[in-house]
Amino acid sequence: MSTQDAALSLFVTGTDTEIGKTFVSSALLRGFVREGLQAAAMKPIAAGAFELNGELHNEDADQLDAASSVLLPPAMRTPYLLKEPAAPHIAAALENVTFDIDHIVACHREALNRADIVVVEGVGGFRVPLTATQDTADLAVALKLPVVLVVGMRLGCISHALLTAEAIAARGLTLAGWVANRVDPDMTFPDENIASIRAHLAREYDAPLLGVVPHLNPLAPELAAAQLDINRLLQTLRHAQR
């Protein structure tokens, strides 16, 4: 550990799929590295793997590794890597895989021994089914982590953000903050939408806006990191750890 005795960690979720969770997670990792932290990433469940040089890879997991300063063994970073690019429970059924949340928790516990901070990226939205009785919200609860919510700024985002924040709070988890990610460059009234979400989440959950990530093409996590209030997030994580 380079700057604190106990490692920090957070769970990154989103208002939907394809709204930039991996991009924002990579930006957070770059920001933590800039602050001198040994930063590692976990993508516990990833669907959509491809073979490269005889090994299975996943695009999201590879992007997270590229932004990390500590590389975890693939089996620890992504305990469940599925080939089919489908909802996790569907891909798992096709490949005869059963998700074991306790195994993911054990991998996370070991990851905390290897880094100052571990960013855990969820899969899809906050309540994507994993089994007949468990979803990704159950995974976040089992990990006992503060949550950062990525809001994809597009039509309908206000309701999606408020519903997801409500679901996070209902599970007894701390919403450590949220990030507005400009996924739709043609969205009308983006600033007004951001202001509305910001007011609701601050008032109802004391959750700050950690930053607004502009639409970037190509994606550049290092540029996005500059838009995020990394120090404020670290203060929240350290407070939650006490």
Secondary structure as GFF3:
##gff-version 3
##sequence-region A 1 242
A	DSSP	beta_strand	8	14	.	.	.	ID=ss1
A	DSSP	alpha_helix	21	34	.	.	.	ID=ss2
A	DSSP	beta_strand	39	42	.	.	.	ID=ss3
A	DSSP	beta_strand	45	47	.	.	.	ID=ss4
A	DSSP	beta_strand	49	52	.	.	.	ID=ss5
A	DSSP	beta_strand	55	58	.	.	.	ID=ss6
A	DSSP	alpha_helix	59	67	.	.	.	ID=ss7
A	DSSP	alpha_helix	74	77	.	.	.	ID=ss8
A	DSSP	beta_strand	80	82	.	.	.	ID=ss9
A	DSSP	alpha_helix	88	94	.	.	.	ID=ss10
A	DSSP	alpha_helix	101	112	.	.	.	ID=ss11
A	DSSP	beta_strand	117	121	.	.	.	ID=ss12
A	DSSP	alpha_helix	136	143	.	.	.	ID=ss13
A	DSSP	beta_strand	147	152	.	.	.	ID=ss14
A	DSSP	alpha_helix	157	170	.	.	.	ID=ss15
A	DSSP	beta_strand	175	181	.	.	.	ID=ss16
A	DSSP	alpha_helix	190	205	.	.	.	ID=ss17
A	DSSP	beta_strand	209	213	.	.	.	ID=ss18
A	DSSP	alpha_helix	221	225	.	.	.	ID=ss19
A	DSSP	alpha_helix	230	241	.	.	.	ID=ss20
###
